[in-house]
């Protein structure tokens, strides 16, 4: 039996699940100005994915990279959700 697909699928599910609250907290504390952290992490994970020989780990690292890139978009969307009142705004956050 080959469990590679199940492992990658589970890892993808967990990575997406972990990034959801990270984006919410990042927007709450830092606003959209922290987008570059996600971009830098995405670039680093992309480069790592190129050099990892194991296919499963390389794939998981690539999924993490593109989850970082997608988080940039979600960070800007989260700001809109906060303005609509769907999520709480941080009263102490700089604008």
PDB file of N, CA, C and O in Angstrom:
ATOM      1  N   UNK A   1       0.839  -1.191   0.000  1.00  0.00           N
ATOM      2  CA  UNK A   1       0.000   0.000   0.000  1.00  0.00           C
ATOM      3  C   UNK A   1       0.880   1.250   0.000  1.00  0.00           C
ATOM      4  O   UNK A   1       1.949   1.282   0.609  1.00  0.00           O
ATOM      5  N   UNK A   2       0.404   2.264  -0.692  1.00  0.00           N
ATOM      6  CA  UNK A   2       1.127   3.520  -0.754  1.00  0.00           C
ATOM      7  C   UNK A   2       0.304   4.585  -0.020  1.00  0.00           C
ATOM      8  O   UNK A   2      -0.802   4.931  -0.435  1.00  0.00           O
ATOM      9  N   UNK A   3       0.860   5.085   1.058  1.00  0.00           N
ATOM     10  CA  UNK A   3       0.157   6.055   1.882  1.00  0.00           C
ATOM     11  C   UNK A   3       0.544   7.504   1.557  1.00  0.00           C
ATOM     12  O   UNK A   3       0.100   8.423   2.246  1.00  0.00           O
ATOM     13  N   UNK A   4       1.342   7.718   0.547  1.00  0.00           N
ATOM     14  CA  UNK A   4       1.828   9.067   0.225  1.00  0.00           C
ATOM     15  C   UNK A   4       0.691  10.049  -0.024  1.00  0.00           C
ATOM     16  O   UNK A   4       0.716  11.167   0.490  1.00  0.00           O
ATOM     17  N   UNK A   5      -0.293   9.648  -0.796  1.00  0.00           N
ATOM     18  CA  UNK A   5      -1.416  10.545  -1.103  1.00  0.00           C
ATOM     19  C   UNK A   5      -2.214  10.909   0.140  1.00  0.00           C
ATOM     20  O   UNK A   5      -2.626  12.057   0.310  1.00  0.00           O
ATOM     21  N   UNK A   6      -2.430   9.924   1.006  1.00  0.00           N
ATOM     22  CA  UNK A   6      -3.167  10.180   2.251  1.00  0.00           C
ATOM     23  C   UNK A   6      -2.371  11.114   3.158  1.00  0.00           C
ATOM     24  O   UNK A   6      -2.936  12.017   3.775  1.00  0.00           O
ATOM     25  N   UNK A   7      -1.067  10.898   3.237  1.00  0.00           N
ATOM     26  CA  UNK A   7      -0.212  11.748   4.078  1.00  0.00           C
ATOM     27  C   UNK A   7      -0.224  13.182   3.565  1.00  0.00           C
ATOM     28  O   UNK A   7      -0.383  14.116   4.350  1.00  0.00           O
ATOM     29  N   UNK A   8      -0.059  13.368   2.262  1.00  0.00           N
ATOM     30  CA  UNK A   8      -0.064  14.718   1.676  1.00  0.00           C
ATOM     31  C   UNK A   8      -1.435  15.368   1.843  1.00  0.00           C
ATOM     32  O   UNK A   8      -1.527  16.553   2.163  1.00  0.00           O
ATOM     33  N   UNK A   9      -2.495  14.598   1.627  1.00  0.00           N
ATOM     34  CA  UNK A   9      -3.846  15.135   1.803  1.00  0.00           C
ATOM     35  C   UNK A   9      -4.104  15.580   3.234  1.00  0.00           C
ATOM     36  O   UNK A   9      -4.650  16.658   3.467  1.00  0.00           O
ATOM     37  N   UNK A  10      -3.710  14.749   4.190  1.00  0.00           N
ATOM     38  CA  UNK A  10      -3.890  15.110   5.598  1.00  0.00           C
ATOM     39  C   UNK A  10      -3.056  16.332   5.965  1.00  0.00           C
ATOM     40  O   UNK A  10      -3.532  17.237   6.650  1.00  0.00           O
ATOM     41  N   UNK A  11      -1.809  16.350   5.503  1.00  0.00           N
ATOM     42  CA  UNK A  11      -0.944  17.498   5.782  1.00  0.00           C
ATOM     43  C   UNK A  11      -1.522  18.781   5.180  1.00  0.00           C
ATOM     44  O   UNK A  11      -1.491  19.833   5.818  1.00  0.00           O
ATOM     45  N   UNK A  12      -2.044  18.699   3.963  1.00  0.00           N
ATOM     46  CA  UNK A  12      -2.659  19.866   3.316  1.00  0.00           C
ATOM     47  C   UNK A  12      -3.846  20.361   4.131  1.00  0.00           C
ATOM     48  O   UNK A  12      -3.999  21.560   4.360  1.00  0.00           O
ATOM     49  N   UNK A  13      -4.679  19.430   4.562  1.00  0.00           N
ATOM     50  CA  UNK A  13      -5.843  19.770   5.388  1.00  0.00           C
ATOM     51  C   UNK A  13      -5.395  20.490   6.667  1.00  0.00           C
ATOM     52  O   UNK A  13      -5.972  21.511   7.041  1.00  0.00           O
ATOM     53  N   UNK A  14      -4.372  19.959   7.331  1.00  0.00           N
ATOM     54  CA  UNK A  14      -3.883  20.568   8.571  1.00  0.00           C
ATOM     55  C   UNK A  14      -3.235  21.930   8.329  1.00  0.00           C
ATOM     56  O   UNK A  14      -3.429  22.858   9.113  1.00  0.00           O
ATOM     57  N   UNK A  15      -2.470  22.051   7.247  1.00  0.00           N
ATOM     58  CA  UNK A  15      -1.809  23.325   6.933  1.00  0.00           C
ATOM     59  C   UNK A  15      -2.845  24.413   6.684  1.00  0.00           C
ATOM     60  O   UNK A  15      -2.718  25.523   7.200  1.00  0.00           O
ATOM     61  N   UNK A  16      -3.860  24.103   5.902  1.00  0.00           N
ATOM     62  CA  UNK A  16      -4.919  25.084   5.634  1.00  0.00           C
ATOM     63  C   UNK A  16      -5.637  25.436   6.928  1.00  0.00           C
ATOM     64  O   UNK A  16      -5.949  26.601   7.177  1.00  0.00           O
ATOM     65  N   UNK A  17      -5.895  24.427   7.747  1.00  0.00           N
ATOM     66  CA  UNK A  17      -6.557  24.670   9.028  1.00  0.00           C
ATOM     67  C   UNK A  17      -5.738  25.520   9.983  1.00  0.00           C
ATOM     68  O   UNK A  17      -6.287  26.300  10.760  1.00  0.00           O
ATOM     69  N   UNK A  18      -4.428  25.366   9.922  1.00  0.00           N
ATOM     70  CA  UNK A  18      -3.541  26.157  10.789  1.00  0.00           C
ATOM     71  C   UNK A  18      -3.426  27.601  10.278  1.00  0.00           C
ATOM     72  O   UNK A  18      -3.382  28.540  11.073  1.00  0.00           O
ATOM     73  N   UNK A  19      -3.378  27.771   8.974  1.00  0.00           N
ATOM     74  CA  UNK A  19      -3.215  29.117   8.421  1.00  0.00           C
ATOM     75  C   UNK A  19      -4.442  29.997   8.632  1.00  0.00           C
ATOM     76  O   UNK A  19      -4.315  31.219   8.711  1.00  0.00           O
ATOM     77  N   UNK A  20      -5.621  29.401   8.725  1.00  0.00           N
ATOM     78  CA  UNK A  20      -6.841  30.201   8.916  1.00  0.00           C
ATOM     79  C   UNK A  20      -6.757  31.068  10.183  1.00  0.00           C
ATOM     80  O   UNK A  20      -6.932  32.282  10.082  1.00  0.00           O
ATOM     81  N   UNK A  21      -6.498  30.503  11.361  1.00  0.00           N
ATOM     82  CA  UNK A  21      -6.395  31.362  12.551  1.00  0.00           C
ATOM     83  C   UNK A  21      -5.153  32.252  12.550  1.00  0.00           C
ATOM     84  O   UNK A  21      -5.163  33.326  13.151  1.00  0.00           O
ATOM     85  N   UNK A  22      -4.082  31.813  11.877  1.00  0.00           N
ATOM     86  CA  UNK A  22      -2.883  32.653  11.793  1.00  0.00           C
ATOM     87  C   UNK A  22      -3.204  33.949  11.064  1.00  0.00           C
ATOM     88  O   UNK A  22      -2.789  35.025  11.495  1.00  0.00           O
ATOM     89  N   UNK A  23      -3.940  33.853   9.963  1.00  0.00           N
ATOM     90  CA  UNK A  23      -4.321  35.048   9.194  1.00  0.00           C
ATOM     91  C   UNK A  23      -5.220  35.957  10.039  1.00  0.00           C
ATOM     92  O   UNK A  23      -5.045  37.176  10.038  1.00  0.00           O
ATOM     93  N   UNK A  24      -6.163  35.379  10.746  1.00  0.00           N
ATOM     94  CA  UNK A  24      -7.076  36.172  11.580  1.00  0.00           C
ATOM     95  C   UNK A  24      -6.299  36.915  12.659  1.00  0.00           C
ATOM     96  O   UNK A  24      -6.514  38.108  12.871  1.00  0.00           O
ATOM     97  N   UNK A  25      -5.390  36.211  13.345  1.00  0.00           N
ATOM     98  CA  UNK A  25      -4.591  36.844  14.410  1.00  0.00           C
ATOM     99  C   UNK A  25      -3.629  37.875  13.841  1.00  0.00           C
ATOM    100  O   UNK A  25      -3.436  38.936  14.434  1.00  0.00           O
ATOM    101  N   UNK A  26      -3.025  37.575  12.697  1.00  0.00           N
ATOM    102  CA  UNK A  26      -2.086  38.520  12.080  1.00  0.00           C
ATOM    103  C   UNK A  26      -2.800  39.816  11.730  1.00  0.00           C
ATOM    104  O   UNK A  26      -2.273  40.900  11.982  1.00  0.00           O
ATOM    105  N   UNK A  27      -3.984  39.717  11.158  1.00  0.00           N
ATOM    106  CA  UNK A  27      -4.734  40.926  10.813  1.00  0.00           C
ATOM    107  C   UNK A  27      -5.150  41.667  12.076  1.00  0.00           C
ATOM    108  O   UNK A  27      -5.117  42.897  12.111  1.00  0.00           O
ATOM    109  N   UNK A  28      -5.537  40.938  13.101  1.00  0.00           N
ATOM    110  CA  UNK A  28      -5.993  41.557  14.352  1.00  0.00           C
ATOM    111  C   UNK A  28      -4.874  42.379  14.989  1.00  0.00           C
ATOM    112  O   UNK A  28      -5.096  43.511  15.419  1.00  0.00           O
ATOM    113  N   UNK A  29      -3.667  41.804  15.048  1.00  0.00           N
ATOM    114  CA  UNK A  29      -2.564  42.472  15.741  1.00  0.00           C
ATOM    115  C   UNK A  29      -1.739  43.409  14.853  1.00  0.00           C
ATOM    116  O   UNK A  29      -1.228  44.420  15.335  1.00  0.00           O
ATOM    117  N   UNK A  30      -1.605  43.088  13.581  1.00  0.00           N
ATOM    118  CA  UNK A  30      -0.703  43.861  12.725  1.00  0.00           C
ATOM    119  C   UNK A  30      -1.372  44.506  11.522  1.00  0.00           C
ATOM    120  O   UNK A  30      -0.785  45.390  10.898  1.00  0.00           O
ATOM    121  N   UNK A  31      -2.575  44.090  11.184  1.00  0.00           N
ATOM    122  CA  UNK A  31      -3.229  44.612   9.993  1.00  0.00           C
ATOM    123  C   UNK A  31      -2.613  44.009   8.747  1.00  0.00           C
ATOM    124  O   UNK A  31      -1.865  43.035   8.819  1.00  0.00           O
ATOM    125  N   UNK A  32      -2.930  44.590   7.616  1.00  0.00           N
ATOM    126  CA  UNK A  32      -2.438  44.035   6.357  1.00  0.00           C
ATOM    127  C   UNK A  32      -0.972  44.362   6.097  1.00  0.00           C
ATOM    128  O   UNK A  32      -0.385  43.854   5.142  1.00  0.00           O
ATOM    129  N   UNK A  33      -0.379  45.202   6.936  1.00  0.00           N
ATOM    130  CA  UNK A  33       1.008  45.590   6.704  1.00  0.00           C
ATOM    131  C   UNK A  33       2.003  44.461   6.956  1.00  0.00           C
ATOM    132  O   UNK A  33       3.193  44.625   6.687  1.00  0.00           O
ATOM    133  N   UNK A  34       1.543  43.317   7.466  1.00  0.00           N
ATOM    134  CA  UNK A  34       2.442  42.176   7.689  1.00  0.00           C
ATOM    135  C   UNK A  34       2.420  41.196   6.520  1.00  0.00           C
ATOM    136  O   UNK A  34       2.902  40.071   6.649  1.00  0.00           O
ATOM    137  N   UNK A  35       1.871  41.609   5.390  1.00  0.00           N
ATOM    138  CA  UNK A  35       1.773  40.720   4.232  1.00  0.00           C
ATOM    139  C   UNK A  35       3.132  40.208   3.780  1.00  0.00           C
ATOM    140  O   UNK A  35       3.244  39.089   3.280  1.00  0.00           O
ATOM    141  N   UNK A  36       4.154  41.020   3.954  1.00  0.00           N
ATOM    142  CA  UNK A  36       5.489  40.659   3.487  1.00  0.00           C
ATOM    143  C   UNK A  36       6.060  39.460   4.246  1.00  0.00           C
ATOM    144  O   UNK A  36       6.904  38.738   3.716  1.00  0.00           O
ATOM    145  N   UNK A  37       5.605  39.244   5.481  1.00  0.00           N
ATOM    146  CA  UNK A  37       6.057  38.080   6.248  1.00  0.00           C
ATOM    147  C   UNK A  37       5.562  36.797   5.565  1.00  0.00           C
ATOM    148  O   UNK A  37       6.304  35.823   5.436  1.00  0.00           O
ATOM    149  N   UNK A  38       4.307  36.816   5.134  1.00  0.00           N
ATOM    150  CA  UNK A  38       3.759  35.661   4.415  1.00  0.00           C
ATOM    151  C   UNK A  38       4.478  35.474   3.078  1.00  0.00           C
ATOM    152  O   UNK A  38       4.744  34.343   2.672  1.00  0.00           O
ATOM    153  N   UNK A  39       4.791  36.571   2.395  1.00  0.00           N
ATOM    154  CA  UNK A  39       5.501  36.478   1.116  1.00  0.00           C
ATOM    155  C   UNK A  39       6.901  35.894   1.315  1.00  0.00           C
ATOM    156  O   UNK A  39       7.320  35.014   0.563  1.00  0.00           O
ATOM    157  N   UNK A  40       7.609  36.372   2.307  1.00  0.00           N
ATOM    158  CA  UNK A  40       8.953  35.870   2.588  1.00  0.00           C
ATOM    159  C   UNK A  40       8.914  34.389   2.973  1.00  0.00           C
ATOM    160  O   UNK A  40       9.733  33.600   2.503  1.00  0.00           O
ATOM    161  N   UNK A  41       7.963  34.020   3.827  1.00  0.00           N
ATOM    162  CA  UNK A  41       7.822  32.613   4.212  1.00  0.00           C
ATOM    163  C   UNK A  41       7.485  31.763   3.000  1.00  0.00           C
ATOM    164  O   UNK A  41       8.006  30.656   2.862  1.00  0.00           O
ATOM    165  N   UNK A  42       6.620  32.259   2.117  1.00  0.00           N
ATOM    166  CA  UNK A  42       6.277  31.526   0.907  1.00  0.00           C
ATOM    167  C   UNK A  42       7.474  31.307   0.006  1.00  0.00           C
ATOM    168  O   UNK A  42       7.649  30.225  -0.554  1.00  0.00           O
ATOM    169  N   UNK A  43       8.295  32.328  -0.135  1.00  0.00           N
ATOM    170  CA  UNK A  43       9.501  32.210  -0.959  1.00  0.00           C
ATOM    171  C   UNK A  43      10.469  31.196  -0.346  1.00  0.00           C
ATOM    172  O   UNK A  43      11.040  30.367  -1.054  1.00  0.00           O
ATOM    173  N   UNK A  44      10.648  31.269   0.965  1.00  0.00           N
ATOM    174  CA  UNK A  44      11.558  30.338   1.641  1.00  0.00           C
ATOM    175  C   UNK A  44      11.066  28.897   1.500  1.00  0.00           C
ATOM    176  O   UNK A  44      11.847  28.002   1.175  1.00  0.00           O
ATOM    177  N   UNK A  45       9.770  28.672   1.744  1.00  0.00           N
ATOM    178  CA  UNK A  45       9.233  27.321   1.602  1.00  0.00           C
ATOM    179  C   UNK A  45       9.293  26.841   0.154  1.00  0.00           C
ATOM    180  O   UNK A  45       9.492  25.651  -0.090  1.00  0.00           O
ATOM    181  N   UNK A  46       9.124  27.742  -0.807  1.00  0.00           N
ATOM    182  CA  UNK A  46       9.230  27.361  -2.216  1.00  0.00           C
ATOM    183  C   UNK A  46      10.641  26.889  -2.543  1.00  0.00           C
ATOM    184  O   UNK A  46      10.827  25.866  -3.203  1.00  0.00           O
ATOM    185  N   UNK A  47      11.615  27.631  -2.082  1.00  0.00           N
ATOM    186  CA  UNK A  47      13.018  27.256  -2.330  1.00  0.00           C
ATOM    187  C   UNK A  47      13.347  25.940  -1.633  1.00  0.00           C
ATOM    188  O   UNK A  47      14.001  25.072  -2.210  1.00  0.00           O
ATOM    189  N   UNK A  48      12.892  25.798  -0.389  1.00  0.00           N
ATOM    190  CA  UNK A  48      13.118  24.538   0.319  1.00  0.00           C
ATOM    191  C   UNK A  48      12.512  23.364  -0.430  1.00  0.00           C
ATOM    192  O   UNK A  48      13.123  22.299  -0.524  1.00  0.00           O
ATOM    193  N   UNK A  49      11.327  23.554  -0.955  1.00  0.00           N
ATOM    194  CA  UNK A  49      10.644  22.491  -1.686  1.00  0.00           C
ATOM    195  C   UNK A  49      11.452  22.019  -2.889  1.00  0.00           C
ATOM    196  O   UNK A  49      11.410  20.841  -3.245  1.00  0.00           O
ATOM    197  N   UNK A  50      12.178  22.926  -3.507  1.00  0.00           N
ATOM    198  CA  UNK A  50      12.997  22.570  -4.669  1.00  0.00           C
ATOM    199  C   UNK A  50      14.179  21.675  -4.306  1.00  0.00           C
ATOM    200  O   UNK A  50      14.645  20.890  -5.132  1.00  0.00           O
ATOM    201  N   UNK A  51      14.660  21.792  -3.076  1.00  0.00           N
ATOM    202  CA  UNK A  51      15.874  21.079  -2.686  1.00  0.00           C
ATOM    203  C   UNK A  51      15.634  19.843  -1.819  1.00  0.00           C
ATOM    204  O   UNK A  51      16.583  19.131  -1.489  1.00  0.00           O
ATOM    205  N   UNK A  52      14.398  19.582  -1.453  1.00  0.00           N
ATOM    206  CA  UNK A  52      14.085  18.397  -0.648  1.00  0.00           C
ATOM    207  C   UNK A  52      13.905  17.213  -1.600  1.00  0.00           C
ATOM    208  O   UNK A  52      13.110  17.277  -2.538  1.00  0.00           O
ATOM    209  N   UNK A  53      14.638  16.153  -1.355  1.00  0.00           N
ATOM    210  CA  UNK A  53      14.606  14.987  -2.250  1.00  0.00           C
ATOM    211  C   UNK A  53      13.377  14.113  -2.051  1.00  0.00           C
ATOM    212  O   UNK A  53      12.877  13.526  -3.012  1.00  0.00           O
ATOM    213  N   UNK A  54      12.889  14.019  -0.842  1.00  0.00           N
ATOM    214  CA  UNK A  54      11.732  13.180  -0.560  1.00  0.00           C
ATOM    215  C   UNK A  54      10.483  13.824  -1.141  1.00  0.00           C
ATOM    216  O   UNK A  54      10.172  14.977  -0.842  1.00  0.00           O
ATOM    217  N   UNK A  55       9.763  13.065  -1.981  1.00  0.00           N
ATOM    218  CA  UNK A  55       8.611  13.627  -2.693  1.00  0.00           C
ATOM    219  C   UNK A  55       7.501  14.084  -1.744  1.00  0.00           C
ATOM    220  O   UNK A  55       6.898  15.135  -1.962  1.00  0.00           O
ATOM    221  N   UNK A  56       7.228  13.312  -0.704  1.00  0.00           N
ATOM    222  CA  UNK A  56       6.163  13.683   0.234  1.00  0.00           C
ATOM    223  C   UNK A  56       6.510  14.982   0.947  1.00  0.00           C
ATOM    224  O   UNK A  56       5.686  15.895   1.008  1.00  0.00           O
ATOM    225  N   UNK A  57       7.723  15.071   1.486  1.00  0.00           N
ATOM    226  CA  UNK A  57       8.122  16.292   2.204  1.00  0.00           C
ATOM    227  C   UNK A  57       8.244  17.493   1.267  1.00  0.00           C
ATOM    228  O   UNK A  57       7.905  18.614   1.649  1.00  0.00           O
ATOM    229  N   UNK A  58       8.717  17.271   0.068  1.00  0.00           N
ATOM    230  CA  UNK A  58       8.797  18.348  -0.913  1.00  0.00           C
ATOM    231  C   UNK A  58       7.402  18.876  -1.247  1.00  0.00           C
ATOM    232  O   UNK A  58       7.200  20.085  -1.362  1.00  0.00           O
ATOM    233  N   UNK A  59       6.445  17.964  -1.401  1.00  0.00           N
ATOM    234  CA  UNK A  59       5.067  18.360  -1.694  1.00  0.00           C
ATOM    235  C   UNK A  59       4.449  19.123  -0.528  1.00  0.00           C
ATOM    236  O   UNK A  59       3.786  20.141  -0.728  1.00  0.00           O
ATOM    237  N   UNK A  60       4.666  18.634   0.681  1.00  0.00           N
ATOM    238  CA  UNK A  60       4.120  19.307   1.872  1.00  0.00           C
ATOM    239  C   UNK A  60       4.730  20.701   2.015  1.00  0.00           C
ATOM    240  O   UNK A  60       4.037  21.652   2.376  1.00  0.00           O
ATOM    241  N   UNK A  61       6.015  20.820   1.734  1.00  0.00           N
ATOM    242  CA  UNK A  61       6.671  22.129   1.793  1.00  0.00           C
ATOM    243  C   UNK A  61       6.123  23.059   0.715  1.00  0.00           C
ATOM    244  O   UNK A  61       5.939  24.251   0.960  1.00  0.00           O
ATOM    245  N   UNK A  62       5.864  22.527  -0.468  1.00  0.00           N
ATOM    246  CA  UNK A  62       5.262  23.333  -1.533  1.00  0.00           C
ATOM    247  C   UNK A  62       3.856  23.780  -1.187  1.00  0.00           C
ATOM    248  O   UNK A  62       3.474  24.915  -1.474  1.00  0.00           O
ATOM    249  N   UNK A  63       3.087  22.901  -0.575  1.00  0.00           N
ATOM    250  CA  UNK A  63       1.737  23.268  -0.139  1.00  0.00           C
ATOM    251  C   UNK A  63       1.807  24.380   0.906  1.00  0.00           C
ATOM    252  O   UNK A  63       1.002  25.310   0.890  1.00  0.00           O
ATOM    253  N   UNK A  64       2.769  24.275   1.805  1.00  0.00           N
ATOM    254  CA  UNK A  64       2.954  25.323   2.815  1.00  0.00           C
ATOM    255  C   UNK A  64       3.320  26.649   2.150  1.00  0.00           C
ATOM    256  O   UNK A  64       2.827  27.704   2.547  1.00  0.00           O
ATOM    257  N   UNK A  65       4.182  26.590   1.139  1.00  0.00           N
ATOM    258  CA  UNK A  65       4.584  27.805   0.418  1.00  0.00           C
ATOM    259  C   UNK A  65       3.376  28.500  -0.193  1.00  0.00           C
ATOM    260  O   UNK A  65       3.200  29.708  -0.030  1.00  0.00           O
ATOM    261  N   UNK A  66       2.551  27.742  -0.893  1.00  0.00           N
ATOM    262  CA  UNK A  66       1.422  28.371  -1.562  1.00  0.00           C
ATOM    263  C   UNK A  66       0.298  28.724  -0.598  1.00  0.00           C
ATOM    264  O   UNK A  66      -0.539  29.571  -0.910  1.00  0.00           O
ATOM    265  N   UNK A  67       0.266  28.088   0.566  1.00  0.00           N
ATOM    266  CA  UNK A  67      -0.660  28.525   1.616  1.00  0.00           C
ATOM    267  C   UNK A  67      -0.222  29.880   2.157  1.00  0.00           C
ATOM    268  O   UNK A  67      -1.057  30.719   2.494  1.00  0.00           O
ATOM    269  N   UNK A  68       1.085  30.092   2.239  1.00  0.00           N
ATOM    270  CA  UNK A  68       1.601  31.412   2.642  1.00  0.00           C
ATOM    271  C   UNK A  68       1.207  32.473   1.619  1.00  0.00           C
ATOM    272  O   UNK A  68       0.758  33.560   1.981  1.00  0.00           O
ATOM    273  N   UNK A  69       1.378  32.148   0.340  1.00  0.00           N
ATOM    274  CA  UNK A  69       1.012  33.102  -0.705  1.00  0.00           C
ATOM    275  C   UNK A  69      -0.492  33.396  -0.688  1.00  0.00           C
ATOM    276  O   UNK A  69      -0.900  34.546  -0.851  1.00  0.00           O
ATOM    277  N   UNK A  70      -1.303  32.376  -0.495  1.00  0.00           N
ATOM    278  CA  UNK A  70      -2.749  32.565  -0.445  1.00  0.00           C
ATOM    279  C   UNK A  70      -3.132  33.393   0.781  1.00  0.00           C
ATOM    280  O   UNK A  70      -4.113  34.136   0.748  1.00  0.00           O
ATOM    281  N   UNK A  71      -2.363  33.265   1.858  1.00  0.00           N
ATOM    282  CA  UNK A  71      -2.646  34.016   3.079  1.00  0.00           C
ATOM    283  C   UNK A  71      -2.517  35.520   2.871  1.00  0.00           C
ATOM    284  O   UNK A  71      -3.165  36.299   3.570  1.00  0.00           O
ATOM    285  N   UNK A  72      -1.693  35.930   1.924  1.00  0.00           N
ATOM    286  CA  UNK A  72      -1.582  37.361   1.615  1.00  0.00           C
ATOM    287  C   UNK A  72      -2.937  37.868   1.128  1.00  0.00           C
ATOM    288  O   UNK A  72      -3.419  38.910   1.572  1.00  0.00           O
ATOM    289  N   UNK A  73      -3.533  37.127   0.220  1.00  0.00           N
ATOM    290  CA  UNK A  73      -4.866  37.493  -0.278  1.00  0.00           C
ATOM    291  C   UNK A  73      -5.876  37.488   0.868  1.00  0.00           C
ATOM    292  O   UNK A  73      -6.676  38.413   1.004  1.00  0.00           O
ATOM    293  N   UNK A  74      -5.832  36.452   1.680  1.00  0.00           N
ATOM    294  CA  UNK A  74      -6.788  36.336   2.788  1.00  0.00           C
ATOM    295  C   UNK A  74      -6.596  37.430   3.819  1.00  0.00           C
ATOM    296  O   UNK A  74      -7.560  37.839   4.467  1.00  0.00           O
ATOM    297  N   UNK A  75      -5.378  37.911   3.985  1.00  0.00           N
ATOM    298  CA  UNK A  75      -5.111  39.008   4.921  1.00  0.00           C
ATOM    299  C   UNK A  75      -5.865  40.268   4.504  1.00  0.00           C
ATOM    300  O   UNK A  75      -6.451  40.953   5.343  1.00  0.00           O
ATOM    301  N   UNK A  76      -5.849  40.568   3.223  1.00  0.00           N
ATOM    302  CA  UNK A  76      -6.578  41.732   2.712  1.00  0.00           C
ATOM    303  C   UNK A  76      -8.090  41.510   2.788  1.00  0.00           C
ATOM    304  O   UNK A  76      -8.851  42.440   3.058  1.00  0.00           O
ATOM    305  N   UNK A  77      -8.513  40.270   2.547  1.00  0.00           N
ATOM    306  CA  UNK A  77      -9.940  39.949   2.671  1.00  0.00           C
ATOM    307  C   UNK A  77     -10.389  40.022   4.124  1.00  0.00           C
ATOM    308  O   UNK A  77     -11.507  40.444   4.416  1.00  0.00           O
ATOM    309  N   UNK A  78      -9.512  39.610   5.030  1.00  0.00           N
ATOM    310  CA  UNK A  78      -9.845  39.656   6.455  1.00  0.00           C
ATOM    311  C   UNK A  78     -10.055  41.099   6.910  1.00  0.00           C
ATOM    312  O   UNK A  78     -10.922  41.372   7.740  1.00  0.00           O
ATOM    313  N   UNK A  79      -9.272  42.007   6.376  1.00  0.00           N
ATOM    314  CA  UNK A  79      -9.458  43.418   6.709  1.00  0.00           C
ATOM    315  C   UNK A  79     -10.861  43.884   6.301  1.00  0.00           C
ATOM    316  O   UNK A  79     -11.507  44.641   7.026  1.00  0.00           O
ATOM    317  N   UNK A  80     -11.317  43.430   5.144  1.00  0.00           N
ATOM    318  CA  UNK A  80     -12.673  43.774   4.694  1.00  0.00           C
ATOM    319  C   UNK A  80     -13.729  43.154   5.608  1.00  0.00           C
ATOM    320  O   UNK A  80     -14.744  43.782   5.910  1.00  0.00           O
ATOM    321  N   UNK A  81     -13.484  41.921   6.045  1.00  0.00           N
ATOM    322  CA  UNK A  81     -14.435  41.257   6.947  1.00  0.00           C
ATOM    323  C   UNK A  81     -14.544  42.000   8.269  1.00  0.00           C
ATOM    324  O   UNK A  81     -15.628  42.099   8.844  1.00  0.00           O
ATOM    325  N   UNK A  82     -13.417  42.522   8.751  1.00  0.00           N
ATOM    326  CA  UNK A  82     -13.416  43.293   9.999  1.00  0.00           C
ATOM    327  C   UNK A  82     -14.206  44.582   9.804  1.00  0.00           C
ATOM    328  O   UNK A  82     -14.990  44.966  10.673  1.00  0.00           O
ATOM    329  N   UNK A  83     -14.008  45.251   8.676  1.00  0.00           N
ATOM    330  CA  UNK A  83     -14.746  46.491   8.402  1.00  0.00           C
ATOM    331  C   UNK A  83     -16.246  46.250   8.307  1.00  0.00           C
ATOM    332  O   UNK A  83     -17.042  47.122   8.657  1.00  0.00           O
ATOM    333  N   UNK A  84     -16.635  45.062   7.832  1.00  0.00           N
ATOM    334  CA  UNK A  84     -18.054  44.718   7.746  1.00  0.00           C
ATOM    335  C   UNK A  84     -18.636  44.321   9.100  1.00  0.00           C
ATOM    336  O   UNK A  84     -19.851  44.191   9.249  1.00  0.00           O
ATOM    337  N   UNK A  85     -17.758  44.130  10.086  1.00  0.00           N
ATOM    338  CA  UNK A  85     -18.219  43.744  11.417  1.00  0.00           C
ATOM    339  C   UNK A  85     -18.335  42.252  11.624  1.00  0.00           C
ATOM    340  O   UNK A  85     -18.902  41.815  12.626  1.00  0.00           O
ATOM    341  N   UNK A  86     -17.819  41.463  10.713  1.00  0.00           N
ATOM    342  CA  UNK A  86     -17.903  40.008  10.826  1.00  0.00           C
ATOM    343  C   UNK A  86     -16.881  39.467  11.826  1.00  0.00           C
ATOM    344  O   UNK A  86     -17.072  38.388  12.387  1.00  0.00           O
ATOM    345  N   UNK A  87     -15.793  40.215  12.050  1.00  0.00           N
ATOM    346  CA  UNK A  87     -14.754  39.847  13.005  1.00  0.00           C
ATOM    347  C   UNK A  87     -14.456  41.067  13.857  1.00  0.00           C
ATOM    348  O   UNK A  87     -14.641  42.195  13.402  1.00  0.00           O
ATOM    349  N   UNK A  88     -13.997  40.862  15.089  1.00  0.00           N
ATOM    350  CA  UNK A  88     -13.706  42.014  15.955  1.00  0.00           C
ATOM    351  C   UNK A  88     -12.471  42.777  15.490  1.00  0.00           C
ATOM    352  O   UNK A  88     -11.511  42.192  14.987  1.00  0.00           O
ATOM    353  N   UNK A  89     -12.516  44.083  15.669  1.00  0.00           N
ATOM    354  CA  UNK A  89     -11.359  44.924  15.364  1.00  0.00           C
ATOM    355  C   UNK A  89     -10.541  45.098  16.635  1.00  0.00           C
ATOM    356  O   UNK A  89     -11.090  45.108  17.737  1.00  0.00           O
ATOM    357  N   UNK A  90      -9.245  45.232  16.482  1.00  0.00           N
ATOM    358  CA  UNK A  90      -8.372  45.460  17.623  1.00  0.00           C
ATOM    359  C   UNK A  90      -8.329  46.960  17.896  1.00  0.00           C
ATOM    360  O   UNK A  90      -7.809  47.715  17.076  1.00  0.00           O
ATOM    361  N   UNK A  91      -8.864  47.406  19.028  1.00  0.00           N
ATOM    362  CA  UNK A  91      -8.867  48.843  19.304  1.00  0.00           C
ATOM    363  C   UNK A  91      -7.468  49.424  19.533  1.00  0.00           C
ATOM    364  O   UNK A  91      -7.282  50.636  19.425  1.00  0.00           O
ATOM    365  N   UNK A  92      -6.486  48.578  19.847  1.00  0.00           N
ATOM    366  CA  UNK A  92      -5.132  49.048  20.114  1.00  0.00           C
ATOM    367  C   UNK A  92      -4.246  49.052  18.875  1.00  0.00           C
ATOM    368  O   UNK A  92      -3.119  49.545  18.921  1.00  0.00           O
ATOM    369  N   UNK A  93      -4.744  48.510  17.772  1.00  0.00           N
ATOM    370  CA  UNK A  93      -3.931  48.372  16.560  1.00  0.00           C
ATOM    371  C   UNK A  93      -3.751  49.725  15.887  1.00  0.00           C
ATOM    372  O   UNK A  93      -4.675  50.530  15.772  1.00  0.00           O
ATOM    373  N   UNK A  94      -2.487  49.937  15.439  1.00  0.00           N
ATOM    374  CA  UNK A  94      -2.222  51.130  14.612  1.00  0.00           C
ATOM    375  C   UNK A  94      -2.869  50.965  13.264  1.00  0.00           C
ATOM    376  O   UNK A  94      -3.004  49.848  12.765  1.00  0.00           O
ATOM    377  N   UNK A  95      -3.269  52.068  12.669  1.00  0.00           N
ATOM    378  CA  UNK A  95      -3.887  51.979  11.347  1.00  0.00           C
ATOM    379  C   UNK A  95      -2.944  52.423  10.282  1.00  0.00           C
ATOM    380  O   UNK A  95      -3.295  52.414   9.103  1.00  0.00           O
TER     381      UNK A  95
END
